[in-house]
Amino acid sequence: VALLPHTGWSVTSVLRGDDGEDVPPLDRVDVVQPALFAMGVGLAAAWRSLGLKPSAVVGHSQGEIAAAVVCGALTLEDGAKVVALRSRELVSLAGRGGMAVVELAASEVTALLEQDGDGLSVAVVNTPGSTVVSGDAVAIGAFVERMQSDGVFCRRVEVDYASHSAQVDPILASLSESLADVTGQPVSVPMFSTVTGARVEGPELDGAYWCRNLREPVRLDRALEALQAEGHGVFVEVSAHPVLAMPLTEACAETSGVVVGSLRRDEGALSTLHRTLGALHT
């Protein structure tokens, strides 16, 4: 309901695969991102109903929008507005860019790009050994081939735009204007920013912050360091599929942390959530 005024379509209808001219395809960026937002907020509520209350939240890239709603920094209405309008702006960039994950330290990747990485930059630092590169689509393809030929694990991320890179610069002014009335509220649950790597109070999560979130590198590594420094060691990935489970597990290797997902691709029933709860309990 919160998304509908900005999208004009029903998330439920999209996820069910309903027919109709007003039901867009899920693989469009301005559809999948709002759908993922709804999934994140909904799963957080489902976990709470099972007795799992977060002691802190952290979000990865657009996942920070859902995290901000879960911790009370954004109202559901403002969170829906941010994800809907931001993903709509990204449509204009579709087809020009790309992203790729590479199992190398950010410093190594930066050095490689300085040598021969025209149009590319570091977009995400997941862990000390996992980095994401973003930029021109052709250059991304060449980078992946180069890494694979050198025996380095590297694969493209299934997107055709380049978040967290200079390619988003042309939409920032328009996005800033659209989100000018978005204001943050004091958090009710601690939130650690993957833009700054530190705790946020809440009021700083205004429209300008969400522009920074789209443009600046995602520093999940710094946020995880801050979380672990405060004693957090049990991580539940609130998403439709645990895409961050591997880097999270790597980050927790030395501290014997616990990492679980929520649902899995093609396994979205409540029974899957219950099995995950059982694994977490064990």
SEFI-154921 format. One record per residue: residue in three letters; residue number from 1; y, x, z of N, C-alpha, C, O in turn. Coordinates in steps of 0.05 Angstrom, whole numbers. Example, Ala and Ser with C-alpha at 12.3 -4.5 7.8 and 13.67 -1.06 7.14 Angstrom:
(ALA, 1, (-114, 264, 156), (-90, 246, 156), (-66, 264, 156), (-66, 285, 169)) (SER, 2, (-45, 257, 142), (-21, 273, 143), (1, 258, 157), (23, 268, 161)) 
//
This chain:
(VAL, 1, (-24, 17, 0), (0, 0, 0), (25, 17, 0), (45, 11, -13)) (ALA, 2, (25, 40, 15), (48, 57, 16), (53, 71, -10), (76, 77, -17)) (LEU, 3, (32, 76, -25), (36, 90, -51), (44, 70, -73), (58, 79, -92)) (LEU, 4, (36, 46, -72), (40, 27, -93), (69, 25, -104), (72, 24, -128)) (PRO, 5, (89, 24, -87), (117, 22, -97), (124, 46, -115), (142, 43, -132)) (HIS, 6, (111, 69, -111), (118, 92, -127), (100, 97, -150), (107, 110, -170)) (THR, 7, (75, 86, -149), (56, 92, -170), (52, 68, -189), (48, 71, -213)) (GLY, 8, (52, 43, -177), (46, 20, -193), (17, 14, -197), (10, -5, -211)) (TRP, 9, (0, 30, -185), (-29, 25, -187), (-42, 28, -160), (-31, 39, -141)) (SER, 10, (-66, 17, -158), (-81, 17, -133), (-101, 40, -131), (-116, 45, -149)) (VAL, 11, (-99, 56, -109), (-118, 78, -106), (-146, 68, -105), (-164, 80, -117)) (THR, 12, (-151, 45, -92), (-178, 34, -90), (-189, 28, -118), (-212, 33, -124)) (SER, 13, (-172, 16, -135), (-181, 10, -162), (-188, 35, -178), (-207, 35, -193)) (VAL, 14, (-172, 56, -175), (-177, 81, -189), (-203, 93, -179), (-219, 101, -196)) (LEU, 15, (-208, 94, -153), (-232, 106, -143), (-257, 90, -150), (-279, 101, -153)) (ARG, 16, (-254, 63, -152), (-277, 47, -160), (-282, 48, -190), (-304, 41, -199)) (GLY, 17, (-263, 58, -205), (-266, 60, -234), (-263, 33, -247), (-276, 27, -267)) (ASP, 18, (-246, 16, -236), (-241, -11, -247), (-229, -9, -275), (-215, 10, -281)) (ASP, 19, (-235, -29, -291), (-223, -31, -318), (-196, -44, -316), (-190, -59, -298)) (GLY, 20, (-179, -38, -336), (-153, -51, -336), (-131, -31, -345), (-133, -7, -339)) (GLU, 21, (-111, -42, -358), (-89, -25, -368), (-73, -12, -345), (-60, 8, -349)) (ASP, 22, (-73, -25, -322), (-58, -15, -299), (-74, 4, -281), (-66, 11, -259)) (VAL, 23, (-98, 13, -291), (-114, 31, -275), (-116, 58, -291), (-131, 60, -310)) (PRO, 24, (-101, 78, -283), (-99, 103, -297), (-124, 121, -292), (-139, 115, -273)) (PRO, 25, (-129, 141, -308), (-151, 159, -304), (-147, 177, -280), (-124, 186, -275)) (LEU, 26, (-168, 183, -265), (-165, 198, -240), (-158, 228, -245), (-146, 241, -228)) (ASP, 27, (-164, 238, -269), (-160, 267, -274), (-131, 273, -281), (-124, 297, -285)) (ARG, 28, (-113, 254, -281), (-85, 259, -286), (-72, 269, -260), (-78, 258, -239)) (VAL, 29, (-55, 289, -261), (-44, 301, -237), (-28, 281, -220), (-29, 282, -195)) (ASP, 30, (-14, 262, -233), (1, 242, -217), (-17, 220, -207), (-7, 201, -194)) (VAL, 31, (-43, 222, -212), (-62, 203, -201), (-80, 216, -180), (-83, 206, -158)) (VAL, 32, (-90, 240, -187), (-109, 253, -168), (-95, 262, -143), (-107, 261, -122)) (GLN, 33, (-70, 271, -145), (-57, 281, -121), (-51, 258, -101), (-56, 261, -77)) (PRO, 34, (-39, 235, -110), (-37, 213, -91), (-64, 203, -80), (-66, 196, -57)) (ALA, 35, (-84, 204, -97), (-111, 195, -88), (-121, 214, -66), (-133, 205, -47)) (LEU, 36, (-117, 240, -70), (-126, 259, -50), (-110, 256, -24), (-121, 259, -2)) (PHE, 37, (-84, 250, -26), (-68, 244, -3), (-79, 221, 13), (-82, 222, 37)) (ALA, 38, (-85, 199, -2), (-96, 175, 12), (-123, 182, 25), (-129, 172, 47)) (MET, 39, (-139, 198, 11), (-165, 206, 22), (-161, 222, 48), (-176, 217, 67)) (GLY, 40, (-142, 241, 48), (-138, 257, 71), (-128, 241, 95), (-139, 245, 117)) (VAL, 41, (-109, 224, 91), (-99, 207, 113), (-120, 188, 123), (-123, 184, 147)) (GLY, 42, (-135, 176, 104), (-156, 158, 111), (-179, 171, 126), (-189, 160, 146)) (LEU, 43, (-187, 195, 118), (-208, 209, 131), (-200, 217, 159), (-216, 217, 178)) (ALA, 44, (-175, 225, 162), (-165, 233, 189), (-167, 209, 208), (-175, 212, 231)) (ALA, 45, (-161, 185, 198), (-163, 161, 214), (-192, 155, 220), (-199, 146, 242)) (ALA, 46, (-210, 159, 200), (-238, 154, 204), (-250, 173, 225), (-265, 164, 242)) (TRP, 47, (-242, 198, 225), (-251, 217, 245), (-241, 209, 273), (-256, 211, 292)) (ARG, 48, (-216, 200, 274), (-206, 191, 300), (-222, 168, 311), (-227, 166, 335)) (SER, 49, (-230, 150, 293), (-246, 127, 302), (-273, 135, 313), (-285, 120, 328)) (LEU, 50, (-282, 158, 305), (-308, 169, 315), (-304, 187, 339), (-323, 198, 350)) (GLY, 51, (-279, 188, 349), (-274, 203, 373), (-264, 232, 369), (-260, 246, 388)) (LEU, 52, (-260, 240, 343), (-252, 267, 338), (-221, 268, 335), (-210, 258, 315)) (LYS, 53, (-208, 279, 354), (-179, 280, 354), (-170, 309, 350), (-179, 327, 364)) (PRO, 54, (-152, 314, 330), (-144, 341, 324), (-127, 353, 346), (-109, 340, 357)) (SER, 55, (-131, 378, 352), (-114, 393, 370), (-92, 408, 355), (-73, 418, 366)) (ALA, 56, (-96, 409, 328), (-75, 421, 310), (-83, 413, 282), (-106, 407, 276)) (VAL, 57, (-64, 414, 264), (-69, 408, 236), (-57, 430, 218), (-37, 443, 226)) (VAL, 58, (-69, 434, 195), (-58, 452, 175), (-65, 441, 148), (-87, 429, 144)) (GLY, 59, (-47, 444, 129), (-52, 433, 102), (-49, 455, 81), (-33, 473, 84)) (HIS, 60, (-65, 453, 60), (-65, 472, 38), (-51, 461, 14), (-60, 442, 2)) (SER, 61, (-28, 473, 6), (-12, 464, -17), (-4, 434, -13), (9, 428, 7)) (GLN, 62, (-12, 417, -32), (-4, 388, -28), (-18, 376, -4), (-9, 355, 5)) (GLY, 63, (-39, 388, 6), (-52, 378, 30), (-34, 378, 54), (-39, 365, 74)) (GLU, 64, (-13, 394, 53), (7, 395, 75), (20, 368, 79), (29, 361, 101)) (ILE, 65, (23, 352, 57), (36, 326, 59), (19, 308, 76), (30, 294, 94)) (ALA, 66, (-7, 307, 72), (-24, 291, 89), (-24, 301, 117), (-24, 285, 136)) (ALA, 67, (-25, 328, 120), (-25, 339, 147), (1, 331, 162), (0, 326, 186)) (ALA, 68, (23, 330, 148), (49, 323, 161), (48, 294, 170), (60, 287, 191)) (VAL, 69, (34, 276, 155), (32, 248, 164), (13, 246, 188), (19, 232, 207)) (VAL, 70, (-9, 261, 187), (-29, 260, 209), (-16, 269, 235), (-23, 258, 257)) (CYS, 71, (1, 289, 234), (13, 300, 259), (38, 285, 267), (50, 292, 288)) (GLY, 72, (48, 266, 251), (71, 250, 258), (97, 261, 248), (118, 249, 253)) (ALA, 73, (97, 284, 233), (122, 295, 223), (134, 278, 201), (159, 278, 198)) (LEU, 74, (117, 265, 185), (126, 247, 165), (115, 219, 170), (92, 217, 179)) (THR, 75, (130, 198, 164), (119, 172, 164), (100, 169, 141), (101, 185, 121)) (LEU, 76, (82, 150, 142), (64, 145, 119), (79, 139, 94), (72, 148, 72)) (GLU, 77, (101, 124, 97), (117, 117, 74), (130, 141, 61), (131, 144, 37)) (ASP, 78, (141, 159, 78), (154, 184, 67), (133, 202, 55), (138, 215, 34)) (GLY, 79, (110, 204, 68), (89, 221, 56), (80, 211, 29), (76, 227, 11)) (ALA, 80, (77, 185, 26), (69, 173, 1), (91, 178, -20), (84, 184, -43)) (LYS, 81, (116, 176, -12), (138, 181, -31), (137, 210, -41), (140, 215, -65)) (VAL, 82, (134, 229, -22), (134, 257, -30), (111, 263, -49), (116, 276, -70)) (VAL, 83, (87, 255, -43), (64, 261, -61), (66, 247, -88), (59, 259, -108)) (ALA, 84, (76, 223, -88), (77, 208, -113), (99, 219, -132), (94, 224, -155)) (LEU, 85, (123, 223, -121), (145, 233, -138), (140, 262, -146), (147, 270, -168)) (ARG, 86, (129, 278, -128), (124, 306, -135), (103, 309, -157), (107, 324, -175)) (SER, 87, (82, 294, -154), (60, 296, -175), (70, 285, -201), (61, 294, -222)) (ARG, 88, (88, 265, -201), (99, 254, -226), (116, 276, -240), (115, 278, -264)) (GLU, 89, (131, 292, -225), (146, 313, -237), (128, 334, -250), (135, 346, -270)) (LEU, 90, (104, 338, -238), (86, 358, -249), (75, 351, -276), (65, 368, -291)) (VAL, 91, (75, 325, -282), (65, 316, -308), (79, 331, -331), (67, 337, -352)) (SER, 92, (105, 336, -328), (120, 349, -349), (111, 378, -354), (118, 390, -374)) (LEU, 93, (97, 389, -335), (88, 417, -337), (59, 419, -347), (50, 441, -353)) (ALA, 94, (46, 397, -348), (17, 397, -355), (13, 410, -383), (28, 405, -402)) (GLY, 95, (-8, 426, -385), (-16, 438, -410), (-4, 466, -414), (-13, 480, -432)) (ARG, 96, (15, 474, -398), (28, 500, -402), (18, 522, -384), (20, 545, -391)) (GLY, 97, (6, 514, -361), (-1, 534, -342), (-30, 532, -333), (-46, 517, -344)) (GLY, 98, (-37, 548, -313), (-64, 548, -302), (-64, 564, -277), (-45, 578, -269)) (MET, 99, (-87, 563, -263), (-91, 578, -239), (-120, 589, -238), (-137, 577, -250)) (ALA, 100, (-123, 610, -223), (-150, 622, -221), (-154, 635, -194), (-135, 648, -184)) (VAL, 101, (-177, 631, -182), (-183, 643, -156), (-198, 669, -161), (-216, 670, -178)) (VAL, 102, (-191, 690, -147), (-204, 717, -150), (-210, 728, -123), (-193, 726, -105)) (GLU, 103, (-234, 739, -120), (-242, 750, -94), (-233, 779, -91), (-248, 798, -91)) (LEU, 104, (-207, 781, -87), (-194, 807, -82), (-171, 802, -62), (-161, 780, -60)) (ALA, 105, (-163, 823, -48), (-140, 821, -30), (-115, 817, -46), (-113, 826, -69)) (ALA, 106, (-96, 803, -34), (-70, 797, -48), (-56, 823, -56), (-44, 823, -78)) (SER, 107, (-58, 844, -41), (-45, 869, -48), (-57, 881, -73), (-43, 892, -90)) (GLU, 108, (-84, 879, -76), (-97, 889, -100), (-89, 872, -124), (-84, 883, -146)) (VAL, 109, (-88, 846, -121), (-81, 828, -143), (-52, 834, -151), (-46, 835, -175)) (THR, 110, (-34, 837, -132), (-6, 843, -138), (-4, 868, -155), (11, 869, -174)) (ALA, 111, (-19, 889, -147), (-18, 914, -162), (-29, 910, -190), (-17, 921, -209)) (LEU, 112, (-50, 894, -194), (-60, 889, -220), (-40, 874, -238), (-37, 881, -261)) (LEU, 113, (-26, 855, -226), (-7, 839, -241), (18, 856, -248), (30, 851, -269)) (GLU, 114, (25, 875, -232), (47, 892, -238), (41, 910, -262), (58, 918, -277)) (GLN, 115, (15, 917, -265), (7, 934, -287), (5, 918, -313), (15, 927, -334)) (ASP, 116, (-7, 894, -311), (-13, 879, -336), (-17, 850, -329), (-39, 839, -331)) (GLY, 117, (4, 837, -320), (1, 809, -312), (26, 792, -320), (36, 777, -304)) (ASP, 118, (35, 796, -344), (59, 783, -353), (56, 752, -351), (37, 741, -361)) (GLY, 119, (75, 740, -337), (74, 711, -334), (57, 701, -312), (53, 677, -309)) (LEU, 120, (46, 719, -295), (28, 711, -273), (39, 721, -247), (54, 740, -245)) (SER, 121, (32, 707, -225), (40, 715, -198), (20, 705, -178), (4, 688, -185)) (VAL, 122, (21, 716, -154), (3, 707, -133), (13, 680, -123), (36, 677, -115)) (ALA, 123, (-5, 660, -124), (3, 633, -116), (-8, 625, -89), (5, 610, -74)) (VAL, 124, (-31, 636, -82), (-44, 628, -57), (-58, 653, -45), (-71, 668, -59)) (VAL, 125, (-55, 656, -19), (-71, 676, -4), (-88, 660, 16), (-78, 652, 37)) (ASN, 126, (-113, 656, 9), (-130, 640, 27), (-140, 656, 51), (-137, 647, 74)) (THR, 127, (-150, 680, 45), (-160, 698, 66), (-153, 726, 57), (-144, 730, 35)) (PRO, 128, (-158, 746, 74), (-153, 774, 65), (-168, 782, 40), (-161, 802, 27)) (GLY, 129, (-189, 767, 33), (-204, 775, 9), (-205, 754, -13), (-221, 756, -31)) (SER, 130, (-189, 733, -11), (-190, 711, -30), (-161, 703, -38), (-145, 695, -21)) (THR, 131, (-155, 705, -64), (-128, 701, -74), (-129, 683, -98), (-149, 682, -112)) (VAL, 132, (-107, 668, -103), (-105, 652, -126), (-80, 661, -142), (-59, 666, -131)) (VAL, 133, (-84, 663, -168), (-63, 671, -187), (-54, 647, -203), (-70, 630, -209)) (SER, 134, (-29, 646, -210), (-18, 623, -224), (1, 632, -245), (14, 653, -243)) (GLY, 135, (4, 616, -267), (23, 623, -288), (14, 613, -315), (0, 593, -318)) (ASP, 136, (23, 627, -336), (18, 619, -364), (-12, 616, -369), (-28, 632, -361)) (ALA, 137, (-18, 594, -384), (-46, 587, -388), (-61, 609, -403), (-84, 615, -396)) (VAL, 138, (-49, 620, -424), (-63, 641, -440), (-67, 666, -423), (-88, 678, -423)) (ALA, 139, (-46, 673, -407), (-48, 697, -390), (-70, 693, -369), (-84, 712, -362)) (ILE, 140, (-72, 668, -358), (-93, 663, -338), (-121, 668, -351), (-138, 680, -338)) (GLY, 141, (-125, 658, -375), (-150, 662, -389), (-157, 691, -392), (-180, 700, -388)) (ALA, 142, (-137, 707, -400), (-141, 736, -403), (-147, 750, -377), (-163, 768, -376)) (PHE, 143, (-134, 741, -356), (-138, 752, -329), (-167, 747, -320), (-180, 765, -309)) (VAL, 144, (-176, 722, -323), (-203, 715, -315), (-224, 733, -330), (-243, 743, -318)) (GLU, 145, (-220, 735, -356), (-238, 752, -372), (-238, 781, -362), (-259, 793, -361)) (ARG, 146, (-215, 791, -357), (-212, 818, -347), (-227, 823, -321), (-241, 842, -318)) (MET, 147, (-223, 804, -302), (-235, 807, -276), (-266, 805, -279), (-280, 820, -266)) (GLN, 148, (-275, 786, -294), (-304, 782, -297), (-317, 806, -311), (-339, 814, -304)) (SER, 149, (-303, 818, -330), (-314, 842, -343), (-315, 866, -324), (-331, 884, -328)) (ASP, 150, (-298, 865, -304), (-298, 887, -283), (-317, 881, -260), (-319, 896, -241)) (GLY, 151, (-331, 858, -262), (-351, 852, -242), (-339, 838, -217), (-352, 837, -196)) (VAL, 152, (-314, 829, -219), (-301, 815, -197), (-304, 785, -200), (-300, 774, -222)) (PHE, 153, (-312, 771, -178), (-314, 742, -180), (-287, 730, -185), (-267, 735, -171)) (CYS, 154, (-285, 715, -207), (-260, 702, -214), (-266, 678, -232), (-282, 679, -250)) (ARG, 155, (-253, 656, -226), (-257, 632, -242), (-232, 615, -242), (-216, 616, -224)) (ARG, 156, (-229, 600, -263), (-205, 582, -266), (-208, 559, -246), (-229, 549, -241)) (VAL, 157, (-185, 550, -236), (-183, 525, -221), (-178, 503, -242), (-164, 507, -261)) (GLU, 158, (-190, 480, -237), (-189, 459, -257), (-162, 444, -257), (-161, 420, -250)) (VAL, 159, (-141, 458, -264), (-115, 446, -267), (-102, 458, -292), (-109, 480, -300)) (ASP, 160, (-83, 443, -304), (-70, 454, -328), (-40, 457, -323), (-24, 456, -342)) (TYR, 161, (-32, 462, -298), (-5, 468, -291), (-5, 491, -271), (-27, 498, -261)) (ALA, 162, (18, 503, -266), (19, 528, -250), (36, 524, -226), (59, 532, -225)) (SER, 163, (25, 511, -205), (39, 508, -180), (44, 535, -167), (30, 554, -173)) (HIS, 164, (64, 536, -150), (70, 561, -135), (76, 584, -153), (69, 607, -147)) (SER, 165, (90, 578, -175), (98, 599, -193), (125, 592, -206), (135, 570, -201)) (ALA, 166, (136, 609, -222), (162, 604, -234), (161, 581, -254), (182, 570, -261)) (GLN, 167, (137, 572, -262), (136, 550, -280), (146, 524, -268), (152, 505, -283)) (VAL, 168, (147, 522, -242), (156, 497, -230), (187, 497, -226), (198, 476, -219)) (ASP, 169, (200, 519, -232), (229, 521, -227), (245, 499, -242), (264, 488, -230)) (PRO, 170, (237, 492, -267), (253, 471, -281), (253, 444, -268), (271, 428, -274)) (ILE, 171, (234, 437, -251), (233, 410, -239), (244, 410, -211), (245, 388, -199)) (LEU, 172, (251, 432, -200), (259, 433, -172), (285, 418, -166), (287, 405, -145)) (ALA, 173, (304, 420, -184), (330, 406, -179), (326, 376, -178), (336, 362, -161)) (SER, 174, (311, 366, -198), (305, 337, -199), (289, 328, -175), (294, 307, -163)) (LEU, 175, (269, 344, -167), (252, 337, -144), (269, 337, -119), (266, 320, -102)) (SER, 176, (286, 357, -116), (303, 358, -92), (321, 333, -89), (324, 323, -67)) (GLU, 177, (331, 324, -112), (348, 300, -111), (331, 275, -104), (340, 258, -89)) (SER, 178, (307, 274, -115), (289, 251, -109), (281, 249, -80), (277, 227, -69)) (LEU, 179, (279, 272, -67), (269, 273, -40), (291, 278, -19), (285, 285, 4)) (ALA, 180, (316, 274, -28), (339, 281, -11), (339, 265, 15), (349, 274, 35)) (ASP, 181, (328, 240, 15), (329, 223, 39), (304, 226, 56), (301, 211, 76)) (VAL, 182, (286, 244, 49), (262, 248, 66), (269, 265, 90), (282, 286, 87)) (THR, 183, (262, 256, 114), (268, 270, 138), (243, 274, 155), (225, 257, 155)) (GLY, 184, (241, 296, 168), (219, 302, 186), (224, 292, 214), (247, 291, 223)) (GLN, 185, (202, 286, 228), (204, 277, 256), (189, 297, 274), (172, 312, 264)) (PRO, 186, (196, 298, 300), (181, 315, 318), (151, 310, 317), (143, 286, 317)) (VAL, 187, (135, 330, 316), (106, 327, 314), (94, 317, 340), (104, 323, 362)) (SER, 188, (72, 301, 337), (57, 292, 361), (32, 309, 364), (20, 309, 386)) (VAL, 189, (25, 324, 343), (2, 342, 343), (13, 368, 331), (27, 367, 311)) (PRO, 190, (7, 392, 342), (16, 416, 330), (9, 419, 301), (-14, 413, 293)) (MET, 191, (27, 428, 284), (22, 433, 256), (30, 461, 250), (51, 471, 257)) (PHE, 192, (13, 475, 235), (18, 503, 226), (23, 502, 196), (7, 493, 181)) (SER, 193, (46, 513, 188), (55, 512, 160), (41, 534, 144), (38, 557, 153)) (THR, 194, (32, 527, 120), (22, 547, 101), (44, 557, 83), (39, 572, 64)) (VAL, 195, (69, 548, 88), (92, 560, 75), (102, 584, 91), (107, 605, 81)) (THR, 196, (105, 579, 117), (115, 600, 135), (93, 614, 151), (97, 637, 160)) (GLY, 197, (70, 602, 154), (49, 613, 170), (52, 609, 200), (36, 619, 216)) (ALA, 198, (72, 594, 208), (78, 590, 236), (78, 560, 243), (76, 543, 225)) (ARG, 199, (80, 554, 269), (82, 526, 278), (108, 514, 267), (128, 528, 264)) (VAL, 200, (107, 488, 263), (132, 473, 255), (138, 453, 278), (120, 444, 291)) (GLU, 201, (163, 448, 280), (172, 428, 300), (171, 400, 289), (167, 380, 304)) (GLY, 202, (175, 397, 263), (175, 371, 250), (200, 365, 234), (198, 359, 210)) (PRO, 203, (224, 366, 247), (248, 359, 232), (254, 377, 208), (268, 368, 189)) (GLU, 204, (243, 401, 207), (248, 418, 184), (232, 410, 159), (235, 422, 138)) (LEU, 205, (213, 390, 162), (197, 382, 139), (212, 360, 123), (202, 338, 120)) (ASP, 206, (235, 368, 114), (252, 349, 98), (246, 353, 68), (227, 367, 61)) (GLY, 207, (262, 340, 51), (257, 343, 22), (257, 371, 12), (241, 378, -5)) (ALA, 208, (275, 388, 23), (277, 415, 14), (252, 431, 21), (243, 448, 5)) (TYR, 209, (239, 424, 43), (214, 438, 51), (193, 432, 30), (177, 450, 23)) (TRP, 210, (191, 407, 21), (170, 400, 2), (174, 412, -26), (155, 415, -41)) (CYS, 211, (199, 420, -32), (204, 436, -56), (194, 464, -52), (182, 476, -70)) (ARG, 212, (199, 475, -28), (189, 502, -22), (159, 502, -22), (146, 521, -32)) (ASN, 213, (147, 481, -12), (117, 479, -11), (105, 481, -39), (84, 491, -42)) (LEU, 214, (119, 470, -58), (110, 470, -86), (115, 497, -100), (99, 505, -116)) (ARG, 215, (137, 510, -93), (145, 534, -107), (134, 560, -94), (126, 578, -109)) (GLU, 216, (134, 562, -68), (127, 587, -55), (97, 590, -52), (82, 570, -53)) (PRO, 217, (87, 614, -48), (58, 619, -45), (47, 604, -21), (61, 602, 0)) (VAL, 218, (23, 595, -23), (8, 583, 0), (-3, 606, 17), (-19, 622, 7)) (ARG, 219, (5, 607, 42), (-5, 628, 59), (-24, 617, 80), (-17, 616, 104)) (LEU, 220, (-47, 608, 71), (-67, 597, 89), (-76, 619, 108), (-82, 614, 131)) (ASP, 221, (-77, 644, 98), (-85, 666, 115), (-68, 669, 140), (-78, 673, 162)) (ARG, 222, (-42, 667, 137), (-24, 670, 160), (-26, 646, 179), (-26, 650, 204)) (ALA, 223, (-29, 622, 168), (-33, 599, 185), (-59, 601, 201), (-59, 594, 225)) (LEU, 224, (-80, 610, 189), (-106, 613, 203), (-104, 635, 225), (-115, 632, 246)) (GLU, 225, (-90, 656, 219), (-86, 677, 239), (-71, 666, 264), (-79, 671, 286)) (ALA, 226, (-51, 650, 258), (-35, 637, 281), (-53, 618, 296), (-51, 617, 321)) (LEU, 227, (-69, 602, 282), (-87, 583, 295), (-107, 598, 313), (-111, 590, 336)) (GLN, 228, (-119, 619, 302), (-139, 633, 318), (-127, 648, 341), (-139, 650, 362)) (ALA, 229, (-102, 657, 338), (-89, 671, 360), (-84, 652, 383), (-82, 661, 406)) (GLU, 230, (-82, 626, 377), (-78, 606, 399), (-105, 594, 409), (-105, 576, 425)) (GLY, 231, (-127, 605, 399), (-153, 597, 409), (-168, 576, 394), (-189, 567, 402)) (HIS, 232, (-157, 567, 371), (-171, 547, 355), (-194, 560, 339), (-191, 580, 326)) (GLY, 233, (-218, 548, 342), (-241, 559, 328), (-260, 539, 315), (-280, 547, 305)) (VAL, 234, (-253, 514, 316), (-269, 493, 304), (-252, 480, 282), (-232, 467, 288)) (PHE, 235, (-261, 481, 257), (-245, 472, 235), (-260, 450, 219), (-283, 454, 212)) (VAL, 236, (-248, 427, 215), (-259, 405, 200), (-242, 401, 175), (-218, 394, 178)) (GLU, 237, (-253, 405, 152), (-238, 401, 127), (-238, 372, 120), (-259, 360, 115)) (VAL, 238, (-214, 360, 120), (-211, 332, 115), (-205, 328, 85), (-182, 328, 77)) (SER, 239, (-226, 324, 70), (-223, 322, 41), (-248, 309, 29), (-268, 305, 43)) (ALA, 240, (-246, 303, 3), (-269, 290, -10), (-292, 309, -16), (-314, 301, -21)) (HIS, 241, (-286, 336, -15), (-306, 356, -20), (-296, 382, -6), (-272, 388, -8)) (PRO, 242, (-313, 397, 8), (-303, 420, 23), (-298, 445, 7), (-312, 464, 8)) (VAL, 243, (-276, 444, -9), (-270, 466, -26), (-260, 490, -11), (-261, 513, -22)) (LEU, 244, (-250, 487, 13), (-240, 509, 29), (-261, 520, 49), (-255, 538, 65)) (ALA, 245, (-285, 508, 49), (-304, 516, 69), (-311, 546, 68), (-315, 559, 88)) (MET, 246, (-313, 556, 43), (-321, 585, 40), (-299, 603, 52), (-306, 620, 68)) (PRO, 247, (-274, 601, 43), (-254, 618, 55), (-250, 614, 85), (-245, 633, 100)) (LEU, 248, (-253, 589, 95), (-251, 584, 123), (-273, 597, 139), (-269, 609, 160)) (THR, 249, (-297, 596, 128), (-320, 609, 141), (-316, 639, 142), (-322, 652, 162)) (GLU, 250, (-306, 650, 120), (-300, 679, 119), (-280, 686, 140), (-282, 707, 154)) (ALA, 251, (-259, 670, 143), (-238, 676, 162), (-248, 674, 191), (-237, 687, 208)) (CYS, 252, (-269, 658, 195), (-280, 654, 222), (-303, 673, 228), (-315, 671, 250)) (ALA, 253, (-310, 690, 210), (-334, 707, 213), (-334, 724, 238), (-354, 726, 251)) (GLU, 254, (-311, 735, 245), (-310, 753, 267), (-306, 739, 294), (-310, 750, 315)) (THR, 255, (-299, 713, 293), (-294, 698, 317), (-315, 677, 323), (-312, 661, 342)) (SER, 256, (-336, 677, 307), (-358, 657, 310), (-347, 628, 310), (-356, 611, 325)) (GLY, 257, (-328, 624, 292), (-317, 597, 290), (-336, 578, 276), (-356, 586, 264)) (VAL, 258, (-329, 552, 278), (-346, 531, 266), (-330, 518, 244), (-307, 511, 248)) (VAL, 259, (-342, 514, 221), (-329, 501, 198), (-347, 480, 187), (-370, 485, 180)) (VAL, 260, (-337, 455, 184), (-352, 434, 171), (-333, 419, 152), (-308, 421, 154)) (GLY, 261, (-344, 405, 132), (-328, 388, 115), (-327, 360, 126), (-329, 356, 150)) (SER, 262, (-323, 341, 108), (-323, 313, 116), (-343, 298, 98), (-364, 290, 106)) (LEU, 263, (-335, 296, 72), (-352, 284, 52), (-360, 306, 32), (-352, 329, 35)) (ARG, 264, (-376, 299, 12), (-383, 317, -10), (-381, 302, -36), (-383, 278, -37)) (ARG, 265, (-377, 317, -57), (-375, 305, -84), (-400, 288, -89), (-423, 297, -85)) (ASP, 266, (-396, 263, -98), (-417, 244, -103), (-432, 236, -78), (-453, 223, -80)) (GLU, 267, (-422, 243, -54), (-434, 234, -29), (-412, 225, -11), (-406, 237, 9)) (GLY, 268, (-400, 202, -18), (-377, 192, -4), (-381, 169, 15), (-362, 156, 23)) (ALA, 269, (-407, 164, 21), (-413, 141, 39), (-407, 148, 68), (-405, 172, 75)) (LEU, 270, (-405, 128, 85), (-401, 132, 113), (-424, 148, 125), (-420, 163, 145)) (SER, 271, (-448, 145, 114), (-471, 161, 124), (-466, 191, 122), (-476, 206, 138)) (THR, 272, (-452, 199, 101), (-446, 228, 98), (-427, 237, 120), (-431, 259, 131)) (LEU, 273, (-408, 221, 127), (-390, 227, 149), (-405, 229, 175), (-400, 246, 192)) (HIS, 274, (-424, 211, 179), (-441, 211, 203), (-458, 237, 204), (-461, 248, 226)) (ARG, 275, (-469, 245, 182), (-485, 269, 181), (-468, 294, 188), (-476, 312, 202)) (THR, 276, (-444, 294, 177), (-425, 316, 183), (-418, 316, 213), (-417, 338, 225)) (LEU, 277, (-414, 293, 224), (-409, 291, 253), (-433, 302, 269), (-429, 316, 289)) (GLY, 278, (-457, 296, 260), (-481, 307, 273), (-482, 337, 272), (-489, 351, 291)) (ALA, 279, (-475, 348, 248), (-474, 377, 245), (-453, 389, 263), (-458, 410, 275)) (LEU, 280, (-430, 377, 265), (-408, 387, 281), (-417, 386, 311), (-412, 405, 326)) (HIS, 281, (-429, 365, 319), (-439, 362, 347), (-459, 384, 353), (-458, 397, 374)) (THR, 282, (-477, 389, 335), (-498, 409, 339), (-486, 437, 341), (-500, 457, 345)) 
//
